[in-house]
Amino acid sequence: MTLYLVRHPATPWTGIRYLGRRDLSWSRLGGRRADELVAGFRSRLGPSAIVITSPLRRARVLADRLAAAAGSSIEIDERWLEVDVGRMEGRTFADIEILDPLLAARLAAGDLDVDWPAGEHFADLEARVLAAFDHVKRRPERPALIVTHAGPIAILLRRVQPISAPLRFVGAGDALALEESGDGSWKVRPVGIGSR
């Protein structure tokens, strides 16, 4: 089974402010990346594929375009939503350093296991993402592409890769292929599309 994972294209907040559930559209750069992704996946997907997406606009619009280009179906699954960052929504890292220095230190260290103040707990995020992944794996007869966010992708990469694997964070508009081996292990590789 091969499963494609795509992080939504950049928004005006990408790399500047923490973006959880606020429903922002793409930046101009994000729009150009979406065009590249649609062109690049047109030949990889077909009518038998299913495109699964987070309901947030920055993911859903890309999923709609990918499904239309491939002539395939689309499924909206809330379990692929970005983590709810609670009171940190719209804050910069500098803001978080002032408001919650311990959280800032954990984020700077790359710690995924954080409970966001007035937001989502890590255990809840992990449980919903892994349940969504299990749902996709139960349908191996259909090629699948998932359009989601940095948080769910990081959770999934941690599950399918060895602890020593370097890939934990995926940039906006990046795509990965997850290939399941006969022994149930997964191989993760970047999908080179467009100018990246």
Secondary structure, 3 states (H helix, E strand, C coil): CEEEEEECCCCCCCCCCCCCCCCCCCCHHHHHHHHHHHHHHHCCCCCCCEEEECCCHHHHHHHHHHHHHHCCEEEECHHHCCCCCHHHCCCCHHHHHHHCHHHHHHHHCCCCCCCCCCCCCHHHHHHHHHHHHHHHHCCCCCCEEEEECHHHHHHHHHHHCCCCCCCCCCCCCCEEEEEECCCCCEEEEECCCCCC
